[in-house]
Amino acid sequence: MLKKHEVLSAVVDTGVVLIVRLDSPDEALAVSRAAVAGGIRALEITLSVPRALEVVRTLADEFGDHVAVGVGTVLDAEMAVASVQAGARMLVSPNLNPDMIRAANRYQALTISGAFTPTEIVATMEAGADIVKLFPTEIAGPDYLRTVMAPLAHAPILPAGGATRDNVGDWFGAGALAVGVGSAITKAARATGDMADVTRAAADFLAAVASARTPH
């Protein structure tokens, strides 16, 4: 099982958290395995996935010694504890719930806690979150992040959603610590049914992130 600093390294070193929000546990497992084969080292299994904690338990058993397996949409302390008991080492929420962060810290699980405005971002850091999840991003692009980062350059911000291979450079240029990505990878095999397409999409996205973070 990864220690907290190792989970943080998995997120920061690769620059990517894969958001797995799919319709069946079997698809979630298959996609996660294929993405790990492509180099993904941080997985967020959202609680909207049927039997999500069973998926987490399976992935933690298979990959827990080198992949940060996490749970998304963790809204309270009770679900935080249940997620940790299932093997999660990373807890993600769309909002700030100090009790969730407190429970996660008790068990030394990494927290990525949602915020949008500068006030919410500061409150999230004050509550003890390890990373601030910028959410929603559909109405806030890299320019918004850049504006926020001007006075809050110390904030560890991860925009969740909206990152693509084409624009990931803009997000990192604006100051993102890492990015959350979903369907660009998780649904890459929908047309063909070939999970190798997920593996390729993951590898291609990680290569785009590495390129974006390399000084030119």
Backbone torsions as a table, in degrees:
resi	resn	phi	psi	omega
1	MET	NA	132.0	-178.6
2	LEU	-69.8	140.2	171.2
3	LYS	-76.5	164.7	-174.9
4	LYS	-59.5	-42.3	-178.6
5	HIS	-66.9	-28.1	177.3
6	GLU	-73.2	-35.0	175.5
7	VAL	-64.6	-44.9	178.3
8	LEU	-60.7	-41.0	178.6
9	SER	-63.0	-39.1	179.5
10	ALA	-60.7	-38.7	179.4
11	VAL	-72.4	-49.6	-174.1
12	VAL	-71.0	-42.0	-175.7
13	ASP	-65.1	-41.7	179.0
14	THR	-85.5	-28.1	-179.1
15	GLY	78.7	12.1	-173.7
16	VAL	-139.2	134.4	164.9
17	VAL	-114.6	123.9	179.0
18	LEU	-87.7	121.4	-180.0
19	ILE	-92.7	110.1	-177.4
20	VAL	-100.0	100.6	179.7
21	ARG	-125.6	89.7	-173.0
22	LEU	-128.2	173.5	-167.9
23	ASP	-87.7	-13.7	-178.0
24	SER	-143.8	150.5	178.2
25	PRO	-63.5	-34.4	179.7
26	ASP	-64.7	-43.4	178.4
27	GLU	-66.0	-40.6	179.4
28	ALA	-60.7	-41.7	178.6
29	LEU	-66.5	-46.9	-178.1
30	ALA	-62.9	-43.4	179.9
31	VAL	-66.2	-42.9	-179.9
32	SER	-61.8	-44.9	178.9
33	ARG	-61.9	-42.9	-179.9
34	ALA	-66.0	-37.6	179.6
35	ALA	-68.1	-40.3	176.8
36	VAL	-61.6	-38.9	176.7
37	ALA	-61.6	-27.6	178.2
38	GLY	-87.5	-0.2	175.3
39	GLY	113.1	-4.2	179.0
40	ILE	-64.2	135.9	-178.6
41	ARG	-124.0	4.2	177.2
42	ALA	-141.5	117.8	-176.5
43	LEU	-116.0	131.3	173.0
44	GLU	-113.1	107.1	177.3
45	ILE	-91.8	111.5	-176.0
46	THR	-74.7	150.4	-178.4
47	LEU	-69.6	-6.5	174.3
48	SER	-75.2	-16.8	176.0
49	VAL	-70.0	127.8	178.0
50	PRO	-55.3	135.4	-179.4
51	ARG	53.9	43.9	-174.4
52	ALA	-56.6	-42.4	-176.2
53	LEU	-70.0	-27.2	173.3
54	GLU	-67.3	-40.2	176.5
55	VAL	-60.8	-45.5	179.8
56	VAL	-61.0	-44.2	-179.4
57	ARG	-60.9	-42.4	179.3
58	THR	-64.5	-46.5	-178.9
59	LEU	-66.6	-37.4	178.2
60	ALA	-64.3	-38.6	177.6
61	ASP	-64.9	-38.4	-175.9
62	GLU	-80.7	-40.4	-168.9
63	PHE	-124.6	2.3	-169.3
64	GLY	-60.9	-15.7	-180.0
65	ASP	-85.7	-8.7	179.2
66	HIS	-145.5	-1.9	177.3
67	VAL	-123.2	136.2	176.1
68	ALA	-80.1	103.3	179.2
69	VAL	-92.9	123.6	-175.5
70	GLY	-130.1	172.8	179.0
71	VAL	-122.1	137.3	178.4
72	GLY	-107.4	159.0	-178.4
73	THR	64.6	43.5	176.5
74	VAL	-88.5	106.1	-169.2
75	LEU	-96.8	-15.4	-175.6
76	ASP	-151.7	174.8	-176.5
77	ALA	-65.6	-37.1	-177.9
78	GLU	-61.5	-45.0	179.1
79	MET	-71.6	-29.3	175.5
80	ALA	-61.3	-46.8	-179.5
81	VAL	-65.1	-43.5	179.1
82	ALA	-61.3	-38.2	-180.0
83	SER	-67.0	-43.3	178.0
84	VAL	-62.7	-41.0	179.1
85	GLN	-64.2	-27.0	177.3
86	ALA	-80.6	-8.1	178.1
87	GLY	113.6	0.8	-179.0
88	ALA	-68.8	138.4	175.2
89	ARG	-115.2	4.6	-179.2
90	MET	-145.2	130.2	-179.0
91	LEU	-121.8	130.6	-175.1
92	VAL	-122.9	136.6	178.3
93	SER	-133.7	152.8	177.8
94	PRO	-83.5	-8.6	-173.6
95	ASN	-138.6	175.3	175.6
96	LEU	-94.1	120.0	171.5
97	ASN	-131.3	101.2	-176.1
98	PRO	-57.0	-31.4	179.1
99	ASP	-66.3	-36.9	177.1
100	MET	-63.2	-45.4	-179.7
101	ILE	-64.5	-40.7	179.3
102	ARG	-61.9	-43.7	178.8
103	ALA	-64.4	-42.1	179.1
104	ALA	-62.5	-42.9	179.8
105	ASN	-65.0	-33.3	178.7
106	ARG	-58.6	-38.3	-178.9
107	TYR	-103.4	9.5	176.7
108	GLN	56.5	44.5	169.6
109	ALA	-95.6	143.1	178.7
110	LEU	-69.3	139.9	177.1
111	THR	-116.1	135.3	172.7
112	ILE	-123.0	101.7	-167.5
113	SER	-110.8	135.2	-171.2
114	GLY	-73.9	144.1	176.2
115	ALA	-160.5	162.0	178.9
116	PHE	-131.5	-52.9	-176.7
117	THR	-85.6	163.0	175.9
118	PRO	-55.9	-39.1	178.3
119	THR	-61.9	-43.9	179.5
120	GLU	-66.5	-37.7	179.6
121	ILE	-62.8	-46.6	179.3
122	VAL	-64.6	-42.1	179.0
123	ALA	-61.8	-37.1	179.8
124	THR	-66.9	-41.6	176.2
125	MET	-65.9	-41.1	179.4
126	GLU	-63.2	-30.2	179.8
127	ALA	-75.3	-10.1	175.5
128	GLY	102.7	11.3	178.1
129	ALA	-65.5	145.7	179.4
130	ASP	-78.9	-38.4	-179.9
131	ILE	-135.8	141.9	176.8
132	VAL	-96.1	123.2	177.5
133	LYS	-89.0	113.9	176.0
134	LEU	-75.9	116.5	-175.0
135	PHE	-154.7	136.9	-1.5
136	PRO	-82.5	153.8	179.5
137	THR	-101.3	-10.7	-179.7
138	GLU	-61.7	-27.0	-179.6
139	ILE	-107.2	7.5	-179.8
140	ALA	-143.0	110.0	-179.7
141	GLY	-94.0	-166.9	-179.5
142	PRO	-56.4	-32.2	179.6
143	ASP	-63.9	-37.3	177.4
144	TYR	-64.9	-45.5	179.2
145	LEU	-60.5	-42.9	-179.8
146	ARG	-60.6	-40.6	179.6
147	THR	-64.8	-43.2	179.6
148	VAL	-66.1	-38.7	-176.6
149	MET	-71.1	-17.7	-179.4
150	ALA	-57.5	-51.8	176.5
151	PRO	-88.2	-12.7	-175.2
152	LEU	-122.3	48.8	-174.9
153	ALA	-62.8	-20.0	-179.2
154	HIS	-84.2	-7.3	-174.9
155	ALA	-74.6	129.2	177.0
156	PRO	-85.9	94.5	-170.3
157	ILE	-109.5	133.8	176.8
158	LEU	-120.4	107.5	174.9
159	PRO	-71.3	129.9	-175.2
160	ALA	-105.1	107.7	-179.2
161	GLY	94.6	154.9	176.9
162	GLY	88.8	-9.1	179.4
163	ALA	-87.2	133.3	176.6
164	THR	-129.3	170.7	176.9
165	ARG	-60.7	-30.8	-176.4
166	ASP	-77.8	-31.5	-174.6
167	ASN	-112.1	2.4	-174.7
168	VAL	-62.6	-29.3	176.7
169	GLY	-63.3	-34.7	178.3
170	ASP	-66.3	-39.4	179.6
171	TRP	-64.9	-45.5	179.9
172	PHE	-71.0	-32.4	175.3
173	GLY	-64.5	-27.8	179.4
174	ALA	-82.8	-8.3	175.6
175	GLY	115.3	8.7	-179.2
176	ALA	-63.0	139.6	174.0
177	LEU	-74.5	-40.5	179.1
178	ALA	-161.3	176.5	178.3
179	VAL	-131.8	150.7	171.3
180	GLY	-97.6	134.2	179.6
181	VAL	-133.7	143.7	-178.1
182	GLY	-122.5	-98.7	-167.3
183	SER	-61.7	-25.2	177.9
184	ALA	-57.5	-27.5	176.3
185	ILE	-107.1	-48.8	-170.3
186	THR	-67.5	-24.7	-178.8
187	LYS	-108.3	17.1	-176.8
188	ALA	-66.7	-21.4	-178.3
189	ALA	-101.2	4.6	-176.3
190	ARG	-59.2	-37.7	-175.9
191	ALA	-77.1	-32.1	-172.6
192	THR	-108.2	-25.2	-174.2
193	GLY	77.5	6.6	-177.6
194	ASP	-100.6	110.7	-177.6
195	MET	-65.9	-14.2	174.4
196	ALA	-61.6	-26.0	177.4
197	ASP	-67.4	-34.4	175.6
198	VAL	-66.8	-44.5	178.7
199	THR	-59.1	-43.7	178.9
200	ARG	-66.4	-41.5	179.5
201	ALA	-62.4	-40.5	178.3
202	ALA	-63.7	-47.5	-179.8
203	ALA	-62.6	-41.0	179.7
204	ASP	-65.8	-40.1	-179.6
205	PHE	-67.4	-43.1	178.8
206	LEU	-62.9	-36.5	177.9
207	ALA	-66.2	-37.4	178.0
208	ALA	-66.3	-38.3	177.2
209	VAL	-65.6	-46.1	179.6
210	ALA	-59.4	-40.8	178.9
211	SER	-65.6	-41.0	-179.0
212	ALA	-64.8	-29.4	-177.3
213	ARG	-91.8	-4.0	179.7
214	THR	-88.9	125.0	178.2
215	PRO	-57.7	133.5	-179.5
216	HIS	-110.3	NA	NA
